[in-house]
Amino acid sequence: MTTPTAVEQEEERLFDELKGLLREIENPNERQMVLKRTIRRLRYATWWSQLMASIISSWKNSRPATLWLMIAIGALTPIVGFALFIIVSLWVE
């Protein structure tokens, strides 16, 4: 799981990488492509951080019965899906 400090470290690493790359690149088109790619990675890191924070907060606020229900549903979903696949395969045949 990603922690906020890990995301901040990742963002700092990306900014440093961007500075280094932009110093090396002289062609404006290449510089623009690198800049767009890095901005996309930074947006993804921010989005991922916000998503993880919301998931963690929802897990912290839930009761044990809710957690067990989520785990049971997650464990039974592949079994039910496979059973439906077999039933539909036999029905089509």
C-alpha atoms as an extended CHARMM CRD file, in Angstrom:
* protein
*
        93  EXT
         1         1  MET       CA              0.0000000000        0.0000000000        0.0000000000  PROA      1               0.0000000000
         2         2  THR       CA              1.1940000000        3.5020000000       -0.7540000000  PROA      2               0.0000000000
         3         3  THR       CA              1.6710000000        5.9400000000        2.1060000000  PROA      3               0.0000000000
         4         4  PRO       CA              1.5110000000        9.7290000000        1.7530000000  PROA      4               0.0000000000
         5         5  THR       CA              5.2290000000       10.0590000000        2.4960000000  PROA      5               0.0000000000
         6         6  ALA       CA              6.0460000000        7.5340000000       -0.2070000000  PROA      6               0.0000000000
         7         7  VAL       CA              3.9570000000        9.5150000000       -2.6990000000  PROA      7               0.0000000000
         8         8  GLU       CA              5.6970000000       12.7420000000       -1.6920000000  PROA      8               0.0000000000
         9         9  GLN       CA              9.0720000000       11.0600000000       -2.1690000000  PROA      9               0.0000000000
        10        10  GLU       CA              7.9520000000        9.8000000000       -5.5730000000  PROA      10              0.0000000000
        11        11  GLU       CA              6.8300000000       13.2970000000       -6.5810000000  PROA      11              0.0000000000
        12        12  GLU       CA             10.1250000000       14.7830000000       -5.4240000000  PROA      12              0.0000000000
        13        13  ARG       CA             12.0370000000       12.1410000000       -7.3720000000  PROA      13              0.0000000000
        14        14  LEU       CA              9.9690000000       12.8930000000      -10.4930000000  PROA      14              0.0000000000
        15        15  PHE       CA             10.5860000000       16.6430000000      -10.1630000000  PROA      15              0.0000000000
        16        16  ASP       CA             14.3250000000       16.0430000000       -9.8490000000  PROA      16              0.0000000000
        17        17  GLU       CA             14.2220000000       13.7150000000      -12.8430000000  PROA      17              0.0000000000
        18        18  LEU       CA             12.3030000000       16.3300000000      -14.8280000000  PROA      18              0.0000000000
        19        19  LYS       CA             14.8190000000       19.0450000000      -14.0180000000  PROA      19              0.0000000000
        20        20  GLY       CA             17.6830000000       16.8140000000      -15.1050000000  PROA      20              0.0000000000
        21        21  LEU       CA             15.9600000000       15.7790000000      -18.3280000000  PROA      21              0.0000000000
        22        22  LEU       CA             14.9910000000       19.3140000000      -19.2820000000  PROA      22              0.0000000000
        23        23  ARG       CA             18.5780000000       20.5010000000      -18.8060000000  PROA      23              0.0000000000
        24        24  GLU       CA             19.8330000000       17.7760000000      -21.1760000000  PROA      24              0.0000000000
        25        25  ILE       CA             17.2310000000       18.2160000000      -23.9440000000  PROA      25              0.0000000000
        26        26  GLU       CA             17.7690000000       21.0150000000      -26.4230000000  PROA      26              0.0000000000
        27        27  ASN       CA             15.0090000000       20.2180000000      -28.9340000000  PROA      27              0.0000000000
        28        28  PRO       CA             11.7740000000       22.0550000000      -27.9240000000  PROA      28              0.0000000000
        29        29  ASN       CA              9.5230000000       19.2730000000      -29.2530000000  PROA      29              0.0000000000
        30        30  GLU       CA             11.3000000000       16.5970000000      -27.2420000000  PROA      30              0.0000000000
        31        31  ARG       CA             11.2750000000       18.8520000000      -24.2000000000  PROA      31              0.0000000000
        32        32  GLN       CA              7.4960000000       19.2840000000      -24.5570000000  PROA      32              0.0000000000
        33        33  MET       CA              6.9740000000       15.5190000000      -24.8420000000  PROA      33              0.0000000000
        34        34  VAL       CA              9.0620000000       14.8480000000      -21.7280000000  PROA      34              0.0000000000
        35        35  LEU       CA              7.2190000000       17.5660000000      -19.8440000000  PROA      35              0.0000000000
        36        36  LYS       CA              3.7940000000       16.1330000000      -20.7850000000  PROA      36              0.0000000000
        37        37  ARG       CA              4.8580000000       12.6020000000      -19.8100000000  PROA      37              0.0000000000
        38        38  THR       CA              6.1660000000       13.7460000000      -16.4420000000  PROA      38              0.0000000000
        39        39  ILE       CA              3.0580000000       15.8220000000      -15.7220000000  PROA      39              0.0000000000
        40        40  ARG       CA              0.9270000000       12.7640000000      -16.4990000000  PROA      40              0.0000000000
        41        41  ARG       CA              2.9830000000       10.6710000000      -14.0600000000  PROA      41              0.0000000000
        42        42  LEU       CA              2.6530000000       13.3420000000      -11.3770000000  PROA      42              0.0000000000
        43        43  ARG       CA             -1.1230000000       13.5220000000      -11.8420000000  PROA      43              0.0000000000
        44        44  TYR       CA             -1.3240000000        9.7470000000      -11.5690000000  PROA      44              0.0000000000
        45        45  ALA       CA              0.7210000000        9.7930000000       -8.3530000000  PROA      45              0.0000000000
        46        46  THR       CA             -1.5840000000       12.4410000000       -6.8690000000  PROA      46              0.0000000000
        47        47  TRP       CA             -4.7050000000       10.5610000000       -7.9790000000  PROA      47              0.0000000000
        48        48  TRP       CA             -3.3370000000        7.3190000000       -6.5380000000  PROA      48              0.0000000000
        49        49  SER       CA             -2.5530000000        9.0200000000       -3.2290000000  PROA      49              0.0000000000
        50        50  GLN       CA             -6.0870000000       10.4100000000       -2.9600000000  PROA      50              0.0000000000
        51        51  LEU       CA             -7.6150000000        7.0530000000       -3.8780000000  PROA      51              0.0000000000
        52        52  MET       CA             -5.5640000000        5.1940000000       -1.2790000000  PROA      52              0.0000000000
        53        53  ALA       CA             -6.4240000000        7.7730000000        1.3760000000  PROA      53              0.0000000000
        54        54  SER       CA            -10.1480000000        7.3530000000        0.7030000000  PROA      54              0.0000000000
        55        55  ILE       CA             -9.9020000000        3.5530000000        0.7590000000  PROA      55              0.0000000000
        56        56  ILE       CA             -7.9110000000        3.5740000000        3.9910000000  PROA      56              0.0000000000
        57        57  SER       CA            -10.3680000000        5.9450000000        5.6590000000  PROA      57              0.0000000000
        58        58  SER       CA            -13.3500000000        3.8280000000        4.5910000000  PROA      58              0.0000000000
        59        59  TRP       CA            -11.6770000000        0.6790000000        5.9660000000  PROA      59              0.0000000000
        60        60  LYS       CA            -10.8830000000        2.4010000000        9.2610000000  PROA      60              0.0000000000
        61        61  ASN       CA            -14.5010000000        3.5280000000        9.6820000000  PROA      61              0.0000000000
        62        62  SER       CA            -16.0920000000        0.1490000000        8.9920000000  PROA      62              0.0000000000
        63        63  ARG       CA            -17.1550000000       -2.3630000000       11.6260000000  PROA      63              0.0000000000
        64        64  PRO       CA            -15.7590000000       -5.9250000000       11.8320000000  PROA      64              0.0000000000
        65        65  ALA       CA            -18.9950000000       -7.4460000000       10.4830000000  PROA      65              0.0000000000
        66        66  THR       CA            -18.7160000000       -5.2480000000        7.3990000000  PROA      66              0.0000000000
        67        67  LEU       CA            -15.1080000000       -6.2760000000        6.8710000000  PROA      67              0.0000000000
        68        68  TRP       CA            -15.9560000000       -9.9760000000        7.1400000000  PROA      68              0.0000000000
        69        69  LEU       CA            -18.8070000000       -9.4890000000        4.6740000000  PROA      69              0.0000000000
        70        70  MET       CA            -16.4450000000       -7.7790000000        2.2020000000  PROA      70              0.0000000000
        71        71  ILE       CA            -13.8930000000      -10.5780000000        2.5530000000  PROA      71              0.0000000000
        72        72  ALA       CA            -16.5610000000      -13.2720000000        2.0860000000  PROA      72              0.0000000000
        73        73  ILE       CA            -17.9890000000      -11.5900000000       -1.0040000000  PROA      73              0.0000000000
        74        74  GLY       CA            -14.5010000000      -11.1590000000       -2.4590000000  PROA      74              0.0000000000
        75        75  ALA       CA            -13.7160000000      -14.8260000000       -1.8490000000  PROA      75              0.0000000000
        76        76  LEU       CA            -16.9950000000      -16.1140000000       -3.3050000000  PROA      76              0.0000000000
        77        77  THR       CA            -17.0650000000      -13.9290000000       -6.4050000000  PROA      77              0.0000000000
        78        78  PRO       CA            -14.6160000000      -16.0390000000       -8.4850000000  PROA      78              0.0000000000
        79        79  ILE       CA            -16.4110000000      -19.2470000000       -7.4790000000  PROA      79              0.0000000000
        80        80  VAL       CA            -19.7990000000      -17.8860000000       -8.5270000000  PROA      80              0.0000000000
        81        81  GLY       CA            -18.3470000000      -16.5030000000      -11.7460000000  PROA      81              0.0000000000
        82        82  PHE       CA            -16.7820000000      -19.8430000000      -12.6430000000  PROA      82              0.0000000000
        83        83  ALA       CA            -20.0040000000      -21.6840000000      -11.8260000000  PROA      83              0.0000000000
        84        84  LEU       CA            -21.9680000000      -19.3290000000      -14.0740000000  PROA      84              0.0000000000
        85        85  PHE       CA            -19.4100000000      -19.8720000000      -16.8370000000  PROA      85              0.0000000000
        86        86  ILE       CA            -19.8590000000      -23.6510000000      -16.5840000000  PROA      86              0.0000000000
        87        87  ILE       CA            -23.6610000000      -23.3870000000      -16.5130000000  PROA      87              0.0000000000
        88        88  VAL       CA            -23.7590000000      -21.0870000000      -19.5420000000  PROA      88              0.0000000000
        89        89  SER       CA            -21.2710000000      -23.2950000000      -21.4000000000  PROA      89              0.0000000000
        90        90  LEU       CA            -23.4100000000      -26.3800000000      -20.8050000000  PROA      90              0.0000000000
        91        91  TRP       CA            -26.5920000000      -24.5150000000      -21.6960000000  PROA      91              0.0000000000
        92        92  VAL       CA            -25.1800000000      -23.1920000000      -25.0020000000  PROA      92              0.0000000000
        93        93  GLU       CA            -23.8300000000      -26.5820000000      -25.9770000000  PROA      93              0.0000000000
